[in-house]
Amino acid sequence: MFEEKKILCGASRYEQLFYFNPEFDSLPKEVKDELKILCVLYTEEIGGTFRLEYDEQGTLHMTVESKEDDFLFDEIGSALKIKQIQQEKRDLLESLEMYYKVFFLQEGEGKC
């Protein structure tokens, strides 16, 4: 009975595209631009498909997939890049989690 994860945004090296979930259009343009840069640069540097998605509790996860025959995908570089993003973009990622919890999960409303 678990809900599916809700994708915030993602990019694919295979299709050469960026996806932003229109449910999150209320985010400031600067944040959307930063997310686009983050996702596209990841796939250009590492390859594969990269997504930012929320779980049922509102935790933001970075999900990476690659095709089985993609010998150019950098698995080691992927893990290192994710750690780098987690460190350098900590404030952004935490703010996005708070945004989701308040506006989508309605946490904190009506609590005093």
Legacy VTK file of the C-alpha trace (Angstrom):
# vtk DataFile Version 3.0
C-alpha trace
ASCII
DATASET POLYDATA
POINTS 112 float
0.000 0.000 0.000
2.996 2.264 -0.396
2.600 5.187 -2.737
4.958 5.472 -5.628
7.774 7.931 -5.335
7.000 11.401 -6.658
9.579 12.637 -9.154
10.654 16.243 -8.722
12.901 16.377 -11.775
15.362 14.372 -13.780
17.578 14.198 -16.820
18.553 11.482 -19.247
21.749 11.251 -21.222
20.076 8.685 -23.472
17.162 10.865 -24.566
19.061 14.151 -24.132
16.210 15.655 -22.113
15.367 17.286 -18.817
12.054 16.679 -17.046
10.515 18.892 -14.385
7.290 17.769 -12.716
4.677 20.514 -13.285
3.226 19.825 -9.816
6.212 21.768 -8.484
5.750 24.870 -10.653
5.285 26.974 -7.522
9.022 26.681 -6.808
10.962 29.868 -7.592
12.473 30.082 -11.077
15.981 30.255 -9.593
15.447 26.925 -7.808
14.058 25.299 -10.966
17.052 26.602 -12.939
19.477 25.269 -10.336
17.784 21.857 -10.423
18.005 21.769 -14.201
21.712 22.599 -14.128
22.341 19.995 -11.424
20.541 17.198 -13.304
21.899 17.980 -16.763
25.494 18.382 -15.570
25.243 15.075 -13.708
24.143 13.175 -16.809
26.677 14.925 -19.039
29.515 14.058 -16.668
28.430 10.588 -15.498
25.860 9.364 -18.030
22.678 7.401 -17.457
19.452 8.758 -16.060
19.370 10.886 -12.905
16.250 11.766 -10.895
15.405 13.627 -7.727
12.355 12.007 -6.150
10.477 12.079 -2.877
9.492 9.020 -0.865
6.279 8.716 1.169
7.821 10.563 4.139
9.030 13.473 2.017
12.699 12.526 1.965
14.414 13.540 -1.256
16.440 10.808 -2.959
18.836 10.875 -5.883
18.131 7.937 -8.167
20.488 6.822 -10.901
19.884 4.248 -13.607
21.934 3.109 -16.551
21.351 0.770 -19.427
22.944 -2.633 -19.079
24.972 -2.147 -22.255
26.116 1.392 -21.371
29.836 0.782 -20.939
30.512 4.523 -20.734
28.439 4.948 -17.548
30.767 5.810 -14.655
29.552 3.891 -11.567
32.384 5.047 -9.320
32.062 8.617 -10.543
28.315 8.404 -9.894
28.761 7.633 -6.197
31.370 10.370 -5.848
29.213 12.909 -7.698
26.202 12.159 -5.479
28.321 12.680 -2.352
29.560 15.966 -3.823
26.000 17.108 -4.576
24.873 16.136 -1.064
27.647 18.257 0.449
27.572 21.258 -1.884
23.785 21.473 -2.237
22.827 20.510 1.320
20.829 23.710 1.944
18.938 23.378 -1.333
18.122 19.695 -0.738
16.961 20.326 2.841
14.808 23.243 1.687
13.220 21.086 -1.013
12.372 18.429 1.582
10.797 21.049 3.857
8.840 22.494 0.914
7.439 19.066 0.049
6.546 18.216 3.637
4.709 21.517 4.158
2.944 21.906 0.803
2.346 18.293 -0.231
2.217 16.326 3.018
0.765 19.259 5.032
3.119 18.586 7.916
3.133 21.303 10.522
-0.327 22.639 9.634
-2.726 22.887 12.536
-0.075 21.894 15.061
0.553 24.247 17.951
LINES 1 113
112 0 1 2 3 4 5 6 7 8 9 10 11 12 13 14 15 16 17 18 19 20 21 22 23 24 25 26 27 28 29 30 31 32 33 34 35 36 37 38 39 40 41 42 43 44 45 46 47 48 49 50 51 52 53 54 55 56 57 58 59 60 61 62 63 64 65 66 67 68 69 70 71 72 73 74 75 76 77 78 79 80 81 82 83 84 85 86 87 88 89 90 91 92 93 94 95 96 97 98 99 100 101 102 103 104 105 106 107 108 109 110 111
